[in-house]
Amino acid sequence: MKIVKYPHPALRHKSRALSLIDKEVRLQAGRMLELMYEAHGLGLAANQVDWPFQLLVMNDLADPEQKEHERVLINPVILDRKGKQEGEEGCLSFPDLFQKVRRAKTVIVQAYNLEGHAIEITASDLSARLLQHEIDHLQGVLFIDNMGPIARMASRGSLRAFERDYQKAQERGDLPSDEEILRSLKEREERHGKDEPPVM
Ligand code: ZN
């Protein structure tokens, strides 16, 4: 498993809600947490590892020792947003690109945890920013979409460089074609849960 970079099509894929929390989901969450800590990120959404389901992991301290800050959220939904905040944001799929992004100051999020329990979280400031960033990912929305005109203009050069690197990697055969990536996402979406024996 590795983190895909812009403009990998998985980043624009709207993730499917998980209808079943099985061994695959638990393994996936564990691997994503490892990868997030390795990359020193505060959060990681499933699209960023080319997995087409609504799952995100986060730790607003980016510290694997601080487990009480660790969260795995399944099918998260923002129920309410209040206030405004503006601050610099980066993304593991856009290395070294940091720009100001405006977000709600406080959010109320509903989700399921890995045990399948419904939870509700009220978060403000950095945690709220993180939740909005990661939940956007699951909808195929990226932080560049939320930038104001100045930040967007300032990012243009970096985005072009990411696009060139990506195209070169495809030309070298280090990455499959966009069509293949999209086909594989669709196949895995449809297969999930089908191999499980029925629970009675
Ligand atoms: Zn991100």
py3Dmol code that shows the C-alpha trace and the ligand (Angstrom):
import py3Dmol

protein = """\
ATOM      1  CA  MET A   1       0.000   0.000   0.000  1.00  0.00           C
ATOM      2  CA  LYS A   2       1.249   3.483  -0.759  1.00  0.00           C
ATOM      3  CA  ILE A   3      -0.068   7.027  -0.865  1.00  0.00           C
ATOM      4  CA  VAL A   4      -1.128   8.108  -4.337  1.00  0.00           C
ATOM      5  CA  LYS A   5      -0.304  11.589  -5.513  1.00  0.00           C
ATOM      6  CA  TYR A   6      -2.296  14.157  -7.448  1.00  0.00           C
ATOM      7  CA  PRO A   7      -3.612  13.720 -10.190  1.00  0.00           C
ATOM      8  CA  HIS A   8      -4.177   9.994  -9.523  1.00  0.00           C
ATOM      9  CA  PRO A   9      -7.860   9.314 -10.462  1.00  0.00           C
ATOM     10  CA  ALA A  10      -8.596   7.592  -7.115  1.00  0.00           C
ATOM     11  CA  LEU A  11      -8.377  11.073  -5.549  1.00  0.00           C
ATOM     12  CA  ARG A  12     -11.355  12.211  -7.644  1.00  0.00           C
ATOM     13  CA  HIS A  13     -13.346   9.053  -7.032  1.00  0.00           C
ATOM     14  CA  LYS A  14     -16.388   9.404  -4.805  1.00  0.00           C
ATOM     15  CA  SER A  15     -15.959   6.599  -2.288  1.00  0.00           C
ATOM     16  CA  ARG A  16     -18.659   4.058  -1.652  1.00  0.00           C
ATOM     17  CA  ALA A  17     -20.162   3.717   1.836  1.00  0.00           C
ATOM     18  CA  LEU A  18     -19.092   0.543   3.637  1.00  0.00           C
ATOM     19  CA  SER A  19     -21.987  -1.765   4.419  1.00  0.00           C
ATOM     20  CA  LEU A  20     -19.909  -4.301   6.309  1.00  0.00           C
ATOM     21  CA  ILE A  21     -16.953  -4.055   8.677  1.00  0.00           C
ATOM     22  CA  ASP A  22     -14.998  -7.214   8.029  1.00  0.00           C
ATOM     23  CA  LYS A  23     -11.404  -8.372   8.388  1.00  0.00           C
ATOM     24  CA  GLU A  24     -10.405  -6.564   5.189  1.00  0.00           C
ATOM     25  CA  VAL A  25     -11.701  -3.248   6.567  1.00  0.00           C
ATOM     26  CA  ARG A  26      -9.901  -3.709   9.897  1.00  0.00           C
ATOM     27  CA  LEU A  27      -6.650  -4.641   8.135  1.00  0.00           C
ATOM     28  CA  GLN A  28      -7.000  -1.687   5.806  1.00  0.00           C
ATOM     29  CA  ALA A  29      -7.511   0.724   8.725  1.00  0.00           C
ATOM     30  CA  GLY A  30      -4.418  -0.646  10.507  1.00  0.00           C
ATOM     31  CA  ARG A  31      -2.238  -0.315   7.412  1.00  0.00           C
ATOM     32  CA  MET A  32      -3.513   3.202   6.742  1.00  0.00           C
ATOM     33  CA  LEU A  33      -2.664   4.266  10.297  1.00  0.00           C
ATOM     34  CA  GLU A  34       0.864   2.900   9.907  1.00  0.00           C
ATOM     35  CA  LEU A  35       1.301   4.690   6.619  1.00  0.00           C
ATOM     36  CA  MET A  36      -0.086   7.947   8.027  1.00  0.00           C
ATOM     37  CA  TYR A  37       2.363   7.888  10.953  1.00  0.00           C
ATOM     38  CA  GLU A  38       5.260   6.998   8.638  1.00  0.00           C
ATOM     39  CA  ALA A  39       4.432   9.993   6.442  1.00  0.00           C
ATOM     40  CA  HIS A  40       3.967  12.262   9.518  1.00  0.00           C
ATOM     41  CA  GLY A  41       0.451  13.141   8.395  1.00  0.00           C
ATOM     42  CA  LEU A  42      -2.451  14.031  10.669  1.00  0.00           C
ATOM     43  CA  GLY A  43      -4.961  12.141   8.558  1.00  0.00           C
ATOM     44  CA  LEU A  44      -5.359   9.796   5.614  1.00  0.00           C
ATOM     45  CA  ALA A  45      -8.453   8.984   3.551  1.00  0.00           C
ATOM     46  CA  ALA A  46      -8.979   5.668   1.772  1.00  0.00           C
ATOM     47  CA  ASN A  47      -8.891   7.266  -1.703  1.00  0.00           C
ATOM     48  CA  GLN A  48      -5.323   8.318  -0.956  1.00  0.00           C
ATOM     49  CA  VAL A  49      -4.287   4.662  -0.867  1.00  0.00           C
ATOM     50  CA  ASP A  50      -6.413   3.788  -3.911  1.00  0.00           C
ATOM     51  CA  TRP A  51      -9.136   2.063  -1.875  1.00  0.00           C
ATOM     52  CA  PRO A  52     -12.652   3.090  -2.959  1.00  0.00           C
ATOM     53  CA  PHE A  53     -14.511   3.072   0.380  1.00  0.00           C
ATOM     54  CA  GLN A  54     -15.549   5.640   2.982  1.00  0.00           C
ATOM     55  CA  LEU A  55     -12.918   5.139   5.637  1.00  0.00           C
ATOM     56  CA  LEU A  56     -10.482   7.634   7.110  1.00  0.00           C
ATOM     57  CA  VAL A  57      -7.879   7.526   9.836  1.00  0.00           C
ATOM     58  CA  MET A  58      -6.579  10.482  11.822  1.00  0.00           C
ATOM     59  CA  ASN A  59      -4.585  11.615  14.822  1.00  0.00           C
ATOM     60  CA  ASP A  60      -4.489  15.367  15.305  1.00  0.00           C
ATOM     61  CA  LEU A  61      -1.113  15.069  17.077  1.00  0.00           C
ATOM     62  CA  ALA A  62       0.379  12.757  14.379  1.00  0.00           C
ATOM     63  CA  ASP A  63       1.812  10.815  17.330  1.00  0.00           C
ATOM     64  CA  PRO A  64       1.430   7.012  17.382  1.00  0.00           C
ATOM     65  CA  GLU A  65       2.085   7.061  21.147  1.00  0.00           C
ATOM     66  CA  GLN A  66      -1.020   9.190  21.738  1.00  0.00           C
ATOM     67  CA  LYS A  67      -3.621   6.551  20.920  1.00  0.00           C
ATOM     68  CA  GLU A  68      -6.408   8.525  22.554  1.00  0.00           C
ATOM     69  CA  HIS A  69      -6.063  11.006  19.673  1.00  0.00           C
ATOM     70  CA  GLU A  70      -6.321   8.253  17.084  1.00  0.00           C
ATOM     71  CA  ARG A  71      -9.585   7.790  15.214  1.00  0.00           C
ATOM     72  CA  VAL A  72     -10.846   5.475  12.499  1.00  0.00           C
ATOM     73  CA  LEU A  73     -14.061   6.792  10.951  1.00  0.00           C
ATOM     74  CA  ILE A  74     -16.325   4.835   8.636  1.00  0.00           C
ATOM     75  CA  ASN A  75     -19.003   6.490   6.455  1.00  0.00           C
ATOM     76  CA  PRO A  76     -18.486   9.908   8.109  1.00  0.00           C
ATOM     77  CA  VAL A  77     -20.994  12.689   7.452  1.00  0.00           C
ATOM     78  CA  ILE A  78     -20.800  16.336   8.490  1.00  0.00           C
ATOM     79  CA  LEU A  79     -24.102  17.145  10.207  1.00  0.00           C
ATOM     80  CA  ASP A  80     -23.394  20.774  11.022  1.00  0.00           C
ATOM     81  CA  ARG A  81     -20.775  23.481  10.442  1.00  0.00           C
ATOM     82  CA  LYS A  82     -20.345  26.661  12.476  1.00  0.00           C
ATOM     83  CA  GLY A  83     -18.096  29.701  12.206  1.00  0.00           C
ATOM     84  CA  LYS A  84     -15.054  30.201   9.982  1.00  0.00           C
ATOM     85  CA  GLN A  85     -11.305  29.695  10.185  1.00  0.00           C
ATOM     86  CA  GLU A  86      -8.525  30.278   7.687  1.00  0.00           C
ATOM     87  CA  GLY A  87      -5.125  28.643   7.864  1.00  0.00           C
ATOM     88  CA  GLU A  88      -2.360  26.874   5.965  1.00  0.00           C
ATOM     89  CA  GLU A  89      -3.065  23.328   4.908  1.00  0.00           C
ATOM     90  CA  GLY A  90      -1.100  20.590   3.226  1.00  0.00           C
ATOM     91  CA  CYS A  91      -1.999  17.129   1.935  1.00  0.00           C
ATOM     92  CA  LEU A  92       0.001  13.888   1.733  1.00  0.00           C
ATOM     93  CA  SER A  93      -1.107  13.558  -1.910  1.00  0.00           C
ATOM     94  CA  PHE A  94       0.407  16.991  -2.723  1.00  0.00           C
ATOM     95  CA  PRO A  95       3.894  16.856  -1.141  1.00  0.00           C
ATOM     96  CA  ASP A  96       5.288  20.246  -0.131  1.00  0.00           C
ATOM     97  CA  LEU A  97       2.286  22.252  -1.281  1.00  0.00           C
ATOM     98  CA  PHE A  98       0.903  24.432   1.514  1.00  0.00           C
ATOM     99  CA  GLN A  99      -1.746  27.089   1.003  1.00  0.00           C
ATOM    100  CA  LYS A 100      -4.350  28.964   2.970  1.00  0.00           C
ATOM    101  CA  VAL A 101      -7.741  27.277   2.987  1.00  0.00           C
ATOM    102  CA  ARG A 102     -10.930  28.543   4.551  1.00  0.00           C
ATOM    103  CA  ARG A 103     -12.916  26.047   6.604  1.00  0.00           C
ATOM    104  CA  ALA A 104     -15.695  25.974   9.163  1.00  0.00           C
ATOM    105  CA  LYS A 105     -14.389  26.519  12.701  1.00  0.00           C
ATOM    106  CA  THR A 106     -16.541  23.837  14.285  1.00  0.00           C
ATOM    107  CA  VAL A 107     -18.108  20.725  12.806  1.00  0.00           C
ATOM    108  CA  ILE A 108     -20.376  17.998  14.093  1.00  0.00           C
ATOM    109  CA  VAL A 109     -19.614  14.672  12.434  1.00  0.00           C
ATOM    110  CA  GLN A 110     -21.490  11.403  12.563  1.00  0.00           C
ATOM    111  CA  ALA A 111     -19.670   8.189  11.679  1.00  0.00           C
ATOM    112  CA  TYR A 112     -19.159   4.558  12.630  1.00  0.00           C
ATOM    113  CA  ASN A 113     -16.098   3.299  14.433  1.00  0.00           C
ATOM    114  CA  LEU A 114     -14.339  -0.006  13.682  1.00  0.00           C
ATOM    115  CA  GLU A 115     -16.607  -1.800  16.171  1.00  0.00           C
ATOM    116  CA  GLY A 116     -19.591  -0.694  14.105  1.00  0.00           C
ATOM    117  CA  HIS A 117     -20.919   1.733  16.732  1.00  0.00           C
ATOM    118  CA  ALA A 118     -22.419   5.029  15.628  1.00  0.00           C
ATOM    119  CA  ILE A 119     -20.477   7.942  17.081  1.00  0.00           C
ATOM    120  CA  GLU A 120     -20.909  11.707  17.005  1.00  0.00           C
ATOM    121  CA  ILE A 121     -17.949  14.060  17.250  1.00  0.00           C
ATOM    122  CA  THR A 122     -17.950  17.806  17.849  1.00  0.00           C
ATOM    123  CA  ALA A 123     -14.591  19.284  16.837  1.00  0.00           C
ATOM    124  CA  SER A 124     -13.140  22.771  16.522  1.00  0.00           C
ATOM    125  CA  ASP A 125     -10.035  24.426  15.081  1.00  0.00           C
ATOM    126  CA  LEU A 126      -7.353  21.972  13.872  1.00  0.00           C
ATOM    127  CA  SER A 127      -9.454  18.838  14.479  1.00  0.00           C
ATOM    128  CA  ALA A 128     -12.358  20.405  12.596  1.00  0.00           C
ATOM    129  CA  ARG A 129     -10.053  21.388   9.723  1.00  0.00           C
ATOM    130  CA  LEU A 130      -8.680  17.854   9.596  1.00  0.00           C
ATOM    131  CA  LEU A 131     -12.141  16.274   9.583  1.00  0.00           C
ATOM    132  CA  GLN A 132     -13.313  18.559   6.767  1.00  0.00           C
ATOM    133  CA  HIS A 133     -10.172  17.846   4.733  1.00  0.00           C
ATOM    134  CA  GLU A 134     -10.459  14.046   5.093  1.00  0.00           C
ATOM    135  CA  ILE A 135     -14.240  13.839   4.619  1.00  0.00           C
ATOM    136  CA  ASP A 136     -13.846  15.944   1.456  1.00  0.00           C
ATOM    137  CA  HIS A 137     -11.323  13.357   0.194  1.00  0.00           C
ATOM    138  CA  LEU A 138     -13.935  10.614   0.474  1.00  0.00           C
ATOM    139  CA  GLN A 139     -16.226  12.699  -1.770  1.00  0.00           C
ATOM    140  CA  GLY A 140     -13.439  13.180  -4.327  1.00  0.00           C
ATOM    141  CA  VAL A 141     -12.955  16.798  -3.211  1.00  0.00           C
ATOM    142  CA  LEU A 142      -9.387  18.084  -2.748  1.00  0.00           C
ATOM    143  CA  PHE A 143      -8.002  21.016  -0.765  1.00  0.00           C
ATOM    144  CA  ILE A 144      -7.099  22.776  -4.025  1.00  0.00           C
ATOM    145  CA  ASP A 145     -10.868  22.989  -4.673  1.00  0.00           C
ATOM    146  CA  ASN A 146     -11.305  24.972  -1.456  1.00  0.00           C
ATOM    147  CA  MET A 147      -8.522  27.478  -2.073  1.00  0.00           C
ATOM    148  CA  GLY A 148      -9.295  31.100  -2.766  1.00  0.00           C
ATOM    149  CA  PRO A 149      -8.182  32.639  -6.081  1.00  0.00           C
ATOM    150  CA  ILE A 150      -4.783  33.821  -4.791  1.00  0.00           C
ATOM    151  CA  ALA A 151      -3.800  30.487  -3.226  1.00  0.00           C
ATOM    152  CA  ARG A 152      -5.003  28.713  -6.322  1.00  0.00           C
ATOM    153  CA  MET A 153      -2.903  30.911  -8.582  1.00  0.00           C
ATOM    154  CA  ALA A 154       0.135  30.413  -6.348  1.00  0.00           C
ATOM    155  CA  SER A 155      -0.325  26.631  -6.602  1.00  0.00           C
ATOM    156  CA  ARG A 156      -0.449  26.479 -10.377  1.00  0.00           C
ATOM    157  CA  GLY A 157       3.243  25.731 -10.892  1.00  0.00           C
ATOM    158  CA  SER A 158       3.248  22.917  -8.310  1.00  0.00           C
ATOM    159  CA  LEU A 159       0.120  21.362  -9.796  1.00  0.00           C
ATOM    160  CA  ARG A 160       1.649  21.381 -13.284  1.00  0.00           C
ATOM    161  CA  ALA A 161       4.789  19.718 -11.892  1.00  0.00           C
ATOM    162  CA  PHE A 162       2.673  17.009 -10.180  1.00  0.00           C
ATOM    163  CA  GLU A 163       0.795  16.439 -13.445  1.00  0.00           C
ATOM    164  CA  ARG A 164       4.040  16.130 -15.430  1.00  0.00           C
ATOM    165  CA  ASP A 165       5.563  13.683 -12.906  1.00  0.00           C
ATOM    166  CA  TYR A 166       2.418  11.598 -12.944  1.00  0.00           C
ATOM    167  CA  GLN A 167       2.342  11.445 -16.741  1.00  0.00           C
ATOM    168  CA  LYS A 168       6.007  10.472 -16.852  1.00  0.00           C
ATOM    169  CA  ALA A 169       5.434   7.685 -14.313  1.00  0.00           C
ATOM    170  CA  GLN A 170       2.630   6.360 -16.538  1.00  0.00           C
ATOM    171  CA  GLU A 171       4.839   6.569 -19.611  1.00  0.00           C
ATOM    172  CA  ARG A 172       7.573   4.630 -17.808  1.00  0.00           C
ATOM    173  CA  GLY A 173       4.991   2.018 -16.869  1.00  0.00           C
ATOM    174  CA  ASP A 174       5.392   2.705 -13.126  1.00  0.00           C
ATOM    175  CA  LEU A 175       1.664   3.522 -12.929  1.00  0.00           C
ATOM    176  CA  PRO A 176      -1.259   1.905 -14.768  1.00  0.00           C
ATOM    177  CA  SER A 177      -3.301   4.003 -17.203  1.00  0.00           C
ATOM    178  CA  ASP A 178      -6.191   6.090 -15.823  1.00  0.00           C
ATOM    179  CA  GLU A 179      -8.672   3.689 -17.467  1.00  0.00           C
ATOM    180  CA  GLU A 180      -7.101   0.709 -15.702  1.00  0.00           C
ATOM    181  CA  ILE A 181      -7.078   2.508 -12.344  1.00  0.00           C
ATOM    182  CA  LEU A 182     -10.774   3.412 -12.691  1.00  0.00           C
ATOM    183  CA  ARG A 183     -11.698  -0.125 -13.757  1.00  0.00           C
ATOM    184  CA  SER A 184      -9.866  -1.585 -10.776  1.00  0.00           C
ATOM    185  CA  LEU A 185     -11.615   0.814  -8.341  1.00  0.00           C
ATOM    186  CA  LYS A 186     -14.999  -0.185  -9.746  1.00  0.00           C
ATOM    187  CA  GLU A 187     -14.224  -3.913  -9.570  1.00  0.00           C
ATOM    188  CA  ARG A 188     -13.140  -3.720  -5.936  1.00  0.00           C
ATOM    189  CA  GLU A 189     -16.202  -1.641  -5.043  1.00  0.00           C
ATOM    190  CA  GLU A 190     -18.477  -4.303  -6.430  1.00  0.00           C
ATOM    191  CA  ARG A 191     -16.597  -7.226  -4.960  1.00  0.00           C
ATOM    192  CA  HIS A 192     -16.438  -6.003  -1.371  1.00  0.00           C
ATOM    193  CA  GLY A 193     -18.461  -8.162   0.993  1.00  0.00           C
ATOM    194  CA  LYS A 194     -19.360 -10.680  -1.698  1.00  0.00           C
ATOM    195  CA  ASP A 195     -16.756 -13.226  -0.583  1.00  0.00           C
ATOM    196  CA  GLU A 196     -18.069 -13.263   2.972  1.00  0.00           C
ATOM    197  CA  PRO A 197     -20.109 -16.207   4.171  1.00  0.00           C
ATOM    198  CA  PRO A 198     -23.643 -15.209   5.166  1.00  0.00           C
ATOM    199  CA  VAL A 199     -24.079 -14.389   8.851  1.00  0.00           C
ATOM    200  CA  MET A 200     -27.247 -15.966  10.299  1.00  0.00           C
TER     201      MET A 200
END
"""
ligand_1 = """\
1
ZN
Zn -5.298 15.272 1.953
"""
view = py3Dmol.view(width=600, height=400)
view.addModel(protein, "pdb")
view.setStyle({"model": 0}, {"cartoon": {"style": "trace"}})
view.addModel(ligand_1, "xyz")
view.setStyle({"model": 1}, {"stick": {}})
view.zoomTo()
view.show()
